Amino acid sequence: MATRRQITETEKALVLKSHGRKCFIDGAPFGDDEVVEYHHIKPFSEDGPTTPDNIAPVCRKHHLTIGTMSLQEYRDKLALESFFKDGEPKTLDDLISTKKGTFGKTMKFEVNDSHITLYPGDASCTYPLHRCHATGWRYFYAHVPVEFISNDAELQPRPLRLASLWSLYRHFVSNTQIAPSVCRMTGQGKILLFDGQHKAAAQVWAGRNSVEGKFYLDPDARKLKETNLTAHGPLRQMSFYTHELMSKYADIFGEDWTDYMSTSGQKSEAGFSAFLAKAKKKTKAQANNEISLAIYSQIIEHPKNKLSAYLAEKHRGRKQPLTFARLKKAFFQTMLVPPPVADEFASDSDMRGMERLNLVKFLNMVAEEGLDGKWSPERNDAAHRHAERLFSAGAVRAWAILLRDAINQHLHHYTDDQRSRFFYCSIADNEFNYFRGFITKVFGHKLWDEPDPNGEIAARLAKDDAATSRSLFDEKGLTVQWLLGI
């Protein structure tokens, strides 16, 4: 066991000479007056020695949050979080491209009756061929350079998940790979990985230069897809619907969701609601409420949702403008299609994922125009008081409906079905520029800064019902017609 001790000034100088005056984690240079801290590369808890060759300089922020991870693990974790930061679905192709600069290169090869020879570069590698007794397909086992691998979008449509990827990364730091990833190799030399995507991705992220796999040589893709579906057993549908949605539902509903996914047939919110009513003896209201809460949770926890920073339940200890109940009444119940919808998950008609993204974009604009740089209970200046009145319980419910109605008219949603589906559709990015203009106009109305000597305006805005505030809006000229310039 290594003895814990502080490194000397001489040793610190050696560390800085070796690594430079920059943080080992992100490469950011230290400021002239910034305190340089030092951390073990191999953790002390794992018998890492306290010697200059096992010490690196780190900034205070990273030193406080690294915990028991090694510096390399921590650096890879931050980089992985950054990789997923934009919220867009990520595949193995994206990850390989990020780490290696390219993916999916064509492999040159030669085949005879018993062997296959691969030519990934100037050198060649020969492997024995095996034959499946059931299908007659030929296959081989090999290590293939990462740059020749790409994700099999036809057989493996689901995106990578950060939590799974990080868990596997940490596992492979000290454990071997029990089973290889499974790929198919086309007659044109394309290598498509369809099983073990997270396993391969974790090893690539950890710095591996090759993927260990079982490679089927130009199999029947349709039959292979059927085989792969069956291999997933009772959860086979889950893997091939929108994976993030399925995982979130599984976290929330637990065994109920697992049992539902083991049933036959198409999967939808309506199907799940009926299953809960029939198999789990829940009322229709209970079943639909559970689905609603799952949808709300996905919106609140969405990594791009800026409005979540202003929720009291997520940020206790400081006065916040919104609660979950107010968010639910003002936006979720006003702007989301109530469940259950009958659209099959991940079908062309299933717009629930698009609806969530649309609402997150809208909520971000609400945060940017109404709260960012303005909400400050500590400062309590005119900008904060403006925001405080704007986000009063009744006010926020009223202007959310006002904005919804204006947007529906702008988008020419005239039928009841169009109006009820609101964000449950594909909306062009440029339309959100108009939405932002509506928000800016509402938030800039004189009502929010009018003197209120008797407190009547504040009282009417604070009353937690939309009708009271809407009547005040009408008196002050804050209407859909004014908003649209009609």
Buried (B, 14 or more C-beta within 10 A) or exposed (E): EBEEEEBEEEBBEBBBEEBEEBBBBBEEEBEEEEEBBBBBBBBBEEEBBBEBEBBBBBBEEBBEEBEEBBBBBBBBBBBBEEBBEEEEBBBBBBBBBBBBEEBBBEBEBEBEEEEBEBEBEEEEBEBEBBEEEEBEBBBBEBBBBBBBBBBBEEBBBBBBBBEBBBEBBBEBBEEEBEEBBBBBBBEEBBBBBBBBBBBBBBBBBBEBEBBBBBBBBEBBBEEBBEBBBEEEEEEBBBBBBBBBBBBBBBEBBEEBBBBBBEEEEEBBBBBBBBBBBEEBEBEEEEBBBBBBBBBBBBBBEBEBBBBBBBBBEEEEEEEBBBBBEBBBBBBBBBBBBEBBBEBBBBEEEBBBBBBBBBBBBBBBBBBBBBBBEBBEEEEEEEEBEBBBBBBBBBBBBBBBBBBBBBBBBBBEBEEEEBBEBBBBBEBEEEEBEEBBBBBEBBBEBEBBEEEBEEEEBBEBBBBBEBEBBBEBBEEBEBBBEBBBEE
